[in-house]
């Protein structure tokens, strides 16, 4: 088996370039008898003909199955400890009205982090009690909206926010349901920009002693202030150590540290806070190098740590909640592109030069910003047909005016991949459409849900009219005094 000198260590030359690696795809994605990719019985050529490309293709059945798997697995693991787990789908990964309805119908709650996401939840008919609101810089308008909707929890990120929220709630004669987000000082093994539990970042209240506050940590000060405020109902604590994490040790250490802090609160204030949110961040398979753990395995490991730690500390087990987003929606979706220009260049290597083929597609960084933001790796397959040609090391790139507009940095594709072929990039359900932009005035793609042999739009694609709708023409505006002169 020959491996290109340009390939990363984990990327082996495929024995069959037409094969699909199951962990990267929705469970109802396969190749049909003619070698074409299909999802829930619908061929990608039919999807491209009806909806165009680029196109986000979501398996509704797979999304629902993954959501149920998290709920059922964690409920089973924690049943004897605290009666089950509240699973909040992290809407920031991907959210629209239809997805919010799927979440609710599968028994999950919904985590939001802006007024816009609250608006989606409201439109979907999600009860306020089943919603959470995150954010390190919530506006008064967002906090007021959360109170108006009767949110089940507002995750407070700072002392300043705690004071503002308490004042708003008190002025209404109400109490806000609050979780305090703490930073447990656990450095997750992930990209720097998506690691969120170490001290030097914008989220949360530090658990480290502050010498300028007499050795009292910001977290301890926030607990004391929350318990003392008439406008605050302190439910418990929250942490989130990062995203796209595979190793269990970080989650377990964070759980131990927060439970230890709950014991400290009990000792100092005589209060056992009833809830503990251990966040999300569970990794998925973007490439063959990724080995995600199934929800049941994660749940059993976390339950064992929580149960044993509470026994050691003499604590009643708090009601546990988690916040999977990527782990539910990521693998359910692939992006369908149409290939355009294909060309080969020579690249310097230790042994001389090697060829690298560039395959351009009709989307790119406007529909998937993650490679340029996080150096995220993806894979790709020829989707519109199978091929008997040799597999060639390729780089899939977008159509934008940026040299960094790379969709898939290294992937083996058949040598006869050509203009007009359809390519599919799996694992694009999370943080792709959500981060989409109109760079180069390119319209954001539609999102299609497929189930039981039928496809339907759940987000329509933008048009040129949409792109121009907010563009105010100078000729139609009132002239300024300068223009008059």
N, C-alpha and C positions, 0 to 999 in steps of 0.2 A: 504494500500500500504506500503510495507516494504522497507526501505532504508538501505543499508549496512552501518555499522559504518565507513567503509573505504571510503565511497563516499563523495565528496565535496558537499556543501550545495545545489548547483544548479542542481546536477545530481540526478534526481528522477528515481526510478525503472520503466522501461518502461512498459506500459500496453501491448504493442505489440513490441517485440524485432525485428520484421521484418520491422517496420515502418521506413520511410525516412522522416526526417525533411526538408521541402522544401528549407529553407534559406541556408542550407549547400551544396546544390547540384545544378548542372546545371539543367535547366528547362526541358531537354529532357531525364533525368535519371529517371527510374522507375523500378518496378519489373514486370516481365512478368507472364504469367499464371502459370508457374511452380515455381514461387518465386525467380527466378534468376534475378540479377540486369542486366539491359541493358541500353545502351546509344544510342539515335537516332536509336533504333531498332536493335542494335548489342549486343548480349549477351556477358557477361564478359568471359564465358568459351571459346567462339570463339576467343576473343582477346588474352586470355592467351595461347591458343593452337597455334595461329599464331605468336605472338610476344614474348611470354614468360613473366615471372614475375621476379622482380618487373617491373611495367609498369605505366607510366604516361598516363592517358587517358583524352584527351581534347575534349570538345564539341565545334566544330567550330561555330555552329549556336548560341550557348549561348554566346561565346566570342563576336561575331559580334553584337548580340543583346545588350549586356551590354555596348559595346563601343558606339553604336548608342544612347543608352539611356542617357549616359553622355552628348554626343554632343547635342542631341535634347533638353534635359532638361535645360542645361545651356544656350544654344542659346535662348530658349524661355524666360527664366527668365531675361536675360540681353539684350534682343533685343531692348527695348526702352531706355536703359541706355547707351550702347556702341556698339550696332549693333550685339551683340553675343559674344561668348567666343572661344578662341583657346584652344582646349583640347589636351594636350601632354600626350601620353601614356608613363608611366614610365618604360622604357625597362628593368631596373635592376630587376624588379619583375620576368619577364620571357621574354626572347627574342630569336628568331631564325629568319631565313630569311622569312619563311612562315608567322609567326606571324606579322612581320614588314609589310608584304604585306596586311594582313587583316586590320591592323591599318590604313594604307594609303587608302585602298579602302572604309573604313567606314568614311572617312573625318577627321580623327585625324592626329595630328602631332606626332613626336616621340622624347622623351627625352632620351639622352644617357649620360653615365658618364665614358667612357673610349675610347681609340683608338679601342679596339676590338669591342665595341658596334657600333662605327662609321663604322667599316668595315662591320658589318652585315647590317646596314642601306644602305650602298653603294651597297652591293651585291643585296639587295632587290629593288634597284632603287629609293629610297626615295630622292627627291630633297633636296639639302642642305638648302634651304630656309625653309623647314618644319622640321628642326632638331634643337635640343638644346643640349648643352654639359655642364654637371655638373662636379663637382669634387673639392676637397679641395687641391689637389696636382697634378694638370695637368702638364705633361711634356712639354717641348718645342716642341717635336715631335707631341704630341696630339694637341697643340695649332696651330701648323703649318698645320696639317691635317685639322683642323676645318676651317682655312682661305682658304686652297686650295679648300675645298668643298663648300665654300660660305655659312657657317652656318647662319641660321636666328638669332641665339642667342648663346652667350657664357656666361654662368652664372659665374661671377667672384666672388671668395671666399675670397680674401685678397688683401691688398695693394701691396704686392710683385708680385702677379699674374697680377694685373692690370698694373703694370709697365712693366713686361715682355711682356705681350700681346700687350700693346701699342707700345713698341719698335719693336716687330715683324711686326705688321701691318704697322707702319711708314716706316720700311725698304723696304716694298713692295709697298709703295705708296698707301696703302689701309686704310680703317677704319674697325675695328672689331665691330660687333653688340654685345653690352654688356648689360646684366642685372646684377645688383649688389645684391648678396645674403646677406640679413640682418638677424640678430637674434633679434626678437622683444621682447625677455624676457618673452615669454608665456610658462608656464610649462604645457605641454600636459599630460593628464591622460593616460599614457601608460607605457610600460616597460622602465627603465632607458636607455637601449642601443638603443632604437628606438625613443627617445624623442630628438628633434634636434633644439629647439628654445630657450632653456635656455642658460645662459651665459657660463657655464663651460663645453664646448664641442668644437669639432674641426671645426665646420662649421660656415661660415659666418662672417660678420662684425657687431660688436656690435653697438647698438643704444645708449648705455649708455655713458654719458660724461666721458672723460678720463682726470683726474686731471693733468697728466703729459703732456698733450697736450693742456693745457690752457682751459680745459673743453669742448673741441671739441671731439665729438664721432668719432670713426673709420669710422662709416657709413657716417657721414657728410664730413670727410676728403676725403673719397673715391669718393663721389659725386663731390666735388670740383676738385679733380685731374682728374676724368674722363671727366668732362665738359671742362677742360683746355687742354686735350691731343689731338693732331691732329690725332692720330691713333685710337681713340676711338669714337664710336657713341653710346652714352648712351641712351638706349631705355627705361629703367625703373628699377623697383625694384622687388625683388623676396624674398619669405620666404617659409619655410617649417617647421611646428611645430612638426612633428613626424609622427608615423605610427600606424595603428590599433586603431584609435580614434573614439569614438562614440558620445561624448558630443559636442554640437555645439559651446559652449561658447569660446573655445580656438581659433577656426577659426575666429569667429566674433571679438574677441579682437585683434588678429593679424591683421586683415583687418583694423580696426580702427587705430591701431598704425602706420601701413605703410602709410595709407592715410594721417594721421597727418604729417608724415615725408615728404610726397610729397608736402603738403602745406608749410612746412618749406623750402623745396627746391625752391618752387615758390617765396616765400618771399625773400630769400637770393640771388637767382641767376636770378630771372625773367624768369624761365623756368618751363613749365608744362611737366613733363615727360609723354610720351604717353602710357606706359604699366605698368601693375602690375600683377605679378604672385603670386597667393595665395597657390601654392603647392598642395599637395595631402594628403594622410594619412588616407583616409576614411576607417573605420573598416568593416570587413565582419564577417559572422557567422562561427566560427570553431566548436562551441558547442552550446547546447541549451541555454546557459547563454548569448549568444551574440545577440544583437538586432540592426542590422545595419539599417540606414535610407536610403530610396530610393533616387536616384540622384535628382529627381524633388523636393523633400523636402529640400535637402541640397542646391540646386540651388536657390530656392525661399528665403530661410533664408539669404544666402550670398548676394543676389541681394538687399534685403531690407536694410541690413547693409551698403553695398557699396553706394547705392543711397542716403540714409539719411545722411550718413557721408559726402559725397561729397557736398550735399546741405548745410550742416552746415559750411563746410570749404570754400565754394565758389570755388570748383574745378570742372573742367570738368571731367566726369567719364572716367578714363583711360581704354584702352582695357584690359580686364581681361583674364588671362589664368590660367588653373589648370593642375594638373599632377596626375591623378589617375593611379595606376598600379595594386596593389593588388585588389582593388574594381572591376576591370574589369576581370582580369585573375584568381583570387583566386578561386571563386566558380565554374568556368568552368571545373575544373580538379579534378579527384580523382586518388589516387595511388592504383593500384591493386597488392596485395601481395598473396603469397601462405603460408598458415600456416604450421608450422612444429611441433616442440616439444611443448607439453602442460603439465604443471605441476602446482600443488597447494602447497602453503606454508602457515604457520600460522604466523599472524602478531599481535603484541601486540597492544591492544586498551585499552581505559579507562575501558571497561567492561570485560577485560580478553584478549582473543585472537579471531581473526576472520580469515577466509580463504581468501587468495588472489590467484587467478589463473593467471599464466603467460602463454600467448600465443605468441610463437615465430614466426616471419615471416622471409622471405628470403631477406629482405632489412634492413633498419634501418637508423642510423645516417649518412650513406654515401649518402642517397637520401633524407633525411629530417633532417637537422641539427638544426632546429628551437627549438625543445623541449630542447635540451642540451644548446643552446645559450641563449634563452629567457624564458625558462620555458613555452613554448607555449603549449596550450591545443589543442587537436584534438579529433575527435570521430572516430568510426569505426563500420562497419556492416558486418555480414556474407553475402557474395555477391553471392556465387555459388548456393544457395538454400535458402528456408525458413526453419524454424524450429518451432516445437510446444513445445520444451523443455523450462523449466524455464530459465530466464535470470540470469546470474551469474556475479558478479563484477569481472572484468578482467583487466589485464595490458598487453597491446600489446608491445612487445619488439623486437629489432632487433637481428641480428646474429653477431654483432661485439664484439670484446674483450674489452668491456667497460660496467661497471655496469650502467652507465648513458645512455646507448643506449636504450632509451624509445621512442616508437612511439606514443602511447596513454597511458597516465598515468592511467586514470580511465574510464572504459566503461563497460556497461552491454552487454554481448554476450551470445548467447544460450549455455546451459550447454553441448550440444553435439558437440560444435565446436571442430574440430579434425584435425590431420595431413592430409594435402591434400586439405582442404577447402580453398576457395578464400575469402579474406577479402578486403574490400574497405575502404580507408580513404579519406573522402571528404575535399575540401578546400585546396588542395595542389598545386594549380596553381602558387602561388606566393612564391618566395624565397625558394623553395624546390629543383627543378632541378637546379636553378641558383646557389645555394650554394653547390651542390653535389660535392663529393670528391671521391677519390680512396682509402679511408682508408681501411686497411687490404688487399690492392690490389683487391678491389672489383670493377667491371666494373660499370660505370654509366648507368642507365637504358635508354631504348628508350622512345620516346614521340610519341604517336599516336593521330592523329586528326580523329574524327568520325563525319560524317555528312550524313544525308539522307540514312542511312542503309549501309554505306560503311566506312571502316577504312583505313587510310594510314599513313605511317611513315612520320613524319616531322623532327625528329632527330633520327638517328639510335642508337641502343645500342652499347656500346663499347665491344670489344673482347679482349681476352688475347693478341693478336698481338698488339692491340692498347696500352695496358698497358705496353708492353715491348718495344714499338717502340722507345722511347727516352732513353732507358737504354743502356748506352755505356759500352760494355764489356772491362774489363781491358786487356784481352788477345788480343784484336784487336786494342788497342791503342799503340801509339809509347811509348816505355819505357822511363821513366824519368832518369836523371843522377843518382839518388839514386838507382833506380832499376838496372841500369847497374853495379853499384859497388857491 
